């Protein structure tokens, strides 16, 4: 048995006894060292009309990494004791299982380092779908973990990044990761006017919306230029959205919903993420700002929602 987090009511996790998961054919069991907390955890934690309780043990945890400690039938290319990061779904627990084709080994350069691979894989996949080219102006709306990594990837690709976010420390983080310009996200029309000034009225060739709320989506649409590309990276799960279709039509923009569901694409993103961090191209240290034990998962998710001073991403320590 193991003690796993179970959501028993809105805003209330409990650590309960659960059976130790057993790997099936083509799977491995991982003794988890940690799991990141995703902003997409907030709405299910707060409770949605379709929610039922209790949830599955360890459920909602999908950013885990750790050490392989059991092999399922037919697994021969992964060894016991190897550190891996993985794509799985029950990692708010000491152990989880993952398909062998949904994990990536962590190299020696990352020994002892936290590695929530899934959100990094998302960033790599969003960046690819954005088709950013050198010399383009790219606006990123929302500078949290995802927005900061995308700022780094876009600036490294030769783009001029305009970072738009609410908190001054978020804008400072964007500058650290390569943003050429920053704009406080406080006044819709003032932001549009500032983007016009910075782009000579042309607006942006690429805009990445990384918040998951209605206003940031409206703003991202408004600052996308003629023939540009609007990339929806924020996860919109709290209800339907409205869009300004007349503006989209008039400007002839492409709209990309950059959420991948193909396991092969997600695995590729995970491989790219491991390489980017191991090579030093992406520095995770300033992004993993808050650590909590499993018994304080409610506090970690509340911090993900409320963003106390200096907050970027919460990690649940399990090892």
C-alpha positions in Angstrom: 0.0 0.0 0.0 1.0 3.7 -0.4 -0.4 7.0 0.8 -1.8 8.9 -2.2 -3.6 12.2 -2.6 -7.3 11.9 -3.1 -9.6 14.8 -3.8 -12.5 14.1 -1.5 -14.4 17.4 -1.9 -13.9 20.8 -3.5 -10.6 22.3 -2.3 -9.9 19.3 0.0 -7.3 16.6 -0.7 -6.6 13.8 1.8 -3.7 11.4 1.8 -5.3 8.0 1.8 -4.1 4.4 1.6 -4.2 3.0 -1.9 -2.9 -0.1 -3.5 0.7 0.1 -4.9 0.3 0.3 -8.7 1.6 -2.7 -10.6 3.0 -2.2 -14.1 1.3 -4.0 -16.9 2.8 -5.2 -20.2 4.9 -2.4 -21.8 4.8 -0.3 -18.6 7.2 0.5 -15.7 6.5 1.6 -12.2 8.3 4.7 -11.0 9.1 5.6 -7.4 8.4 9.3 -7.7 10.8 12.0 -6.5 8.4 14.8 -7.2 5.5 16.1 -9.3 4.8 19.6 -10.6 1.5 21.3 -10.0 -0.2 22.5 -13.2 -2.5 25.5 -13.5 -5.0 23.1 -15.0 -5.3 21.5 -11.6 -7.0 24.7 -10.2 -10.5 24.4 -11.7 -11.0 20.6 -10.9 -9.7 21.3 -7.4 -12.1 24.1 -6.9 -14.9 21.9 -8.1 -16.9 21.9 -11.4 -20.5 21.0 -12.0 -19.6 17.6 -13.4 -17.2 16.8 -10.6 -17.6 13.6 -8.5 -15.8 12.5 -5.4 -13.6 10.9 -4.3 -11.2 11.1 -7.3 -8.7 8.4 -8.2 -5.7 8.0 -6.0 -2.9 10.3 -7.2 -5.2 11.7 -9.9 -4.5 15.1 -11.5 -0.8 14.7 -11.0 0.8 14.5 -14.4 4.2 16.2 -14.1 6.1 13.4 -12.3 9.7 12.2 -12.4 11.6 9.6 -10.4 13.4 6.2 -10.4 12.2 3.1 -12.2 11.6 0.4 -9.6 9.5 -2.3 -11.4 9.3 -3.5 -15.0 6.2 -4.8 -16.7 6.1 -7.8 -19.1 8.1 -7.2 -22.2 10.1 -4.2 -21.0 13.8 -4.6 -21.9 15.1 -1.2 -22.9 14.7 0.5 -19.5 16.6 -0.7 -16.4 15.7 -0.7 -12.7 17.2 2.3 -10.9 17.2 4.6 -14.0 16.0 8.2 -13.4 13.2 9.1 -15.8 10.7 11.8 -16.5 7.4 10.6 -17.8 3.9 11.3 -19.1 1.4 9.8 -16.7 -1.7 10.7 -14.8 -1.6 9.6 -11.1 1.6 11.2 -9.8 0.3 12.9 -6.7 1.5 9.7 -5.0 4.7 8.0 -4.1 4.5 5.7 -7.1 2.9 5.8 -10.6 3.1 3.7 -13.7 3.9 4.9 -17.2 4.0 3.3 -20.6 7.7 2.7 -21.6 7.2 4.8 -24.7 6.0 7.7 -22.6 9.1 8.2 -20.5 12.6 9.6 -21.2 15.8 8.9 -19.3 17.3 11.8 -17.4 21.0 12.2 -18.2 23.8 12.5 -15.5 23.8 16.3 -16.1 20.4 16.4 -14.4 21.3 14.2 -11.4 19.7 15.5 -8.3 17.6 18.1 -10.2 13.8 18.3 -10.2 12.4 17.7 -13.6 8.6 18.1 -14.2 8.8 17.0 -17.8 5.2 17.3 -19.0 4.9 21.1 -19.0 8.3 21.4 -20.6 7.2 19.0 -23.3 4.1 21.2 -23.8 6.4 24.3 -24.2 8.4 22.5 -26.9 5.3 21.4 -28.8 3.7 24.9 -28.6 6.9 26.4 -29.8 7.0 24.1 -32.8 3.3 24.8 -33.6 4.0 28.5 -33.4 6.4 28.4 -36.4 8.4 31.3 -35.2 11.0 32.7 -37.6 14.0 35.0 -37.0 13.0 38.7 -37.1 9.4 38.3 -36.2 7.7 40.1 -33.4 6.2 37.6 -31.0 3.9 38.6 -28.1 3.4 36.3 -25.2 0.4 37.0 -23.1 0.9 35.5 -19.6 4.3 35.0 -18.1 4.2 32.0 -15.8 6.2 28.8 -16.1 5.0 28.2 -19.7 5.2 31.8 -20.8 8.8 32.1 -19.5 10.0 29.0 -21.2 8.4 30.1 -24.5 10.0 33.5 -24.1 13.4 31.8 -24.0 12.7 29.6 -26.9 11.3 32.4 -29.1 14.1 34.8 -28.3 16.7 32.1 -29.0 15.0 31.6 -32.4 15.8 35.2 -33.3 12.3 36.7 -32.6 11.7 40.0 -30.8 9.5 39.0 -27.8 7.0 41.4 -26.2 6.0 39.9 -22.8 2.6 40.9 -21.4 1.7 39.9 -17.8 0.1 41.3 -14.6 2.8 41.0 -12.0 6.1 43.1 -12.1 8.1 40.0 -11.1 6.7 38.1 -14.0 7.8 40.8 -16.4 11.3 40.8 -14.8 11.4 37.1 -15.3 10.5 37.5 -19.0 13.3 40.0 -19.4 15.7 37.5 -17.8 14.5 34.9 -20.4 15.1 37.2 -23.3 12.1 39.5 -23.8 12.9 42.6 -25.6 9.9 44.6 -24.3 7.5 44.1 -21.4 4.0 45.5 -20.9 1.9 45.5 -17.7 -1.3 43.6 -18.3 -3.7 46.2 -16.8 -5.6 48.1 -19.5 -6.8 46.5 -22.7 -6.7 49.5 -25.0 -3.5 50.8 -23.6 -1.8 47.5 -24.2 -3.0 47.4 -27.8 -1.8 51.0 -28.4 1.6 50.2 -26.9 2.0 47.2 -29.2 1.0 49.4 -32.1 3.8 51.8 -31.1 6.4 49.0 -30.8 5.5 47.5 -34.1 4.9 50.6 -36.3 1.2 49.8 -36.4 1.8 46.3 -37.8 1.0 44.4 -34.6 2.6 41.0 -34.2 3.3 38.1 -36.5 2.9 35.6 -33.7 0.9 35.9 -30.5 0.9 33.1 -27.9 -1.9 33.2 -25.3 -0.7 31.4 -22.2 -3.3 32.2 -19.5 -6.5 30.3 -20.3 -9.1 33.1 -19.6 -11.4 35.1 -21.8 -9.7 38.5 -21.5 -6.2 37.3 -22.4 -7.7 35.5 -25.4 -9.4 38.7 -26.5 -6.2 40.7 -26.0 -4.1 38.1 -27.9 -6.6 38.3 -30.8 -6.5 42.1 -30.9 -2.7 42.3 -31.1 -2.3 39.7 -33.9 -1.4 41.4 -37.1 -2.7 40.8 -40.7 -1.9 37.3 -41.8 -0.4 36.5 -38.4 -0.8 33.4 -36.2 -2.6 33.3 -32.9 -1.5 30.3 -30.8 -3.8 29.3 -28.0 -1.5 27.7 -25.3 -3.7 28.5 -22.3 -5.9 25.7 -21.2 -9.6 26.9 -21.3 -11.7 24.6 -19.1 -14.0 26.9 -17.1 -16.7 27.3 -19.8 -17.2 28.4 -23.4 -15.4 31.2 -25.0 -16.4 34.0 -27.3 -14.1 35.2 -30.1 -14.2 38.3 -32.4 -14.7 36.4 -35.6 -15.0 39.6 -37.6 -11.6 40.6 -36.5 -10.2 37.1 -37.3 -11.8 37.2 -40.7 -10.7 40.7 -41.5 -7.1 40.1 -40.5 -6.9 36.7 -42.1 -5.1 35.2 -39.2 -4.3 31.5 -38.5 -5.5 30.2 -35.1 -3.6 27.3 -33.7 -4.9 25.3 -30.7 -1.5 24.1 -29.5 -2.6 21.2 -27.3 -1.3 17.8 -28.5 -2.9 14.5 -27.9 -0.7 12.3 -30.1 1.5 10.3 -27.7 4.3 10.3 -30.3 4.3 14.1 -30.5 4.2 14.4 -26.7 7.1 12.0 -26.4 9.1 14.0 -28.9 8.5 17.1 -26.9 9.6 15.4 -23.8 12.9 14.3 -25.5 13.5 17.9 -26.6 12.8 19.2 -23.2 15.3 16.9 -21.5 17.9 18.0 -24.1 17.1 21.7 -23.7 17.6 21.6 -19.9 20.5 19.2 -19.8 22.4 21.4 -22.3 21.8 24.5 -20.3 19.7 26.2 -22.9 16.7 26.4 -20.5 17.4 27.1 -16.9 14.7 25.6 -14.6 16.1 26.9 -11.3 14.3 30.3 -11.4 11.0 28.6 -12.3 10.5 26.0 -9.6 10.0 28.4 -6.8 7.8 26.7 -4.2 8.1 23.2 -2.7 5.5 21.4 -0.7 5.0 17.9 0.9 2.1 15.8 -0.4 0.0 16.6 2.6 0.0 20.3 1.6 -1.3 19.8 -1.9 -4.3 22.0 -1.2 -1.9 24.8 -0.2 0.2 24.2 -3.4 -2.8 24.4 -5.7 -4.1 27.5 -3.9 -0.7 29.1 -4.4 -0.9 28.2 -8.1 -4.2 30.1 -8.3 -3.3 33.1 -6.1 0.4 33.4 -7.0 2.1 34.8 -3.9 5.0 37.1 -4.4 7.8 35.4 -6.4 5.7 32.4 -7.3 6.2 30.7 -10.7 5.6 27.0 -10.2 4.9 24.7 -7.3 6.5 21.2 -6.9 5.3 18.4 -4.6 8.3 16.7 -3.1 7.8 13.0 -2.9 11.3 11.4 -2.8 
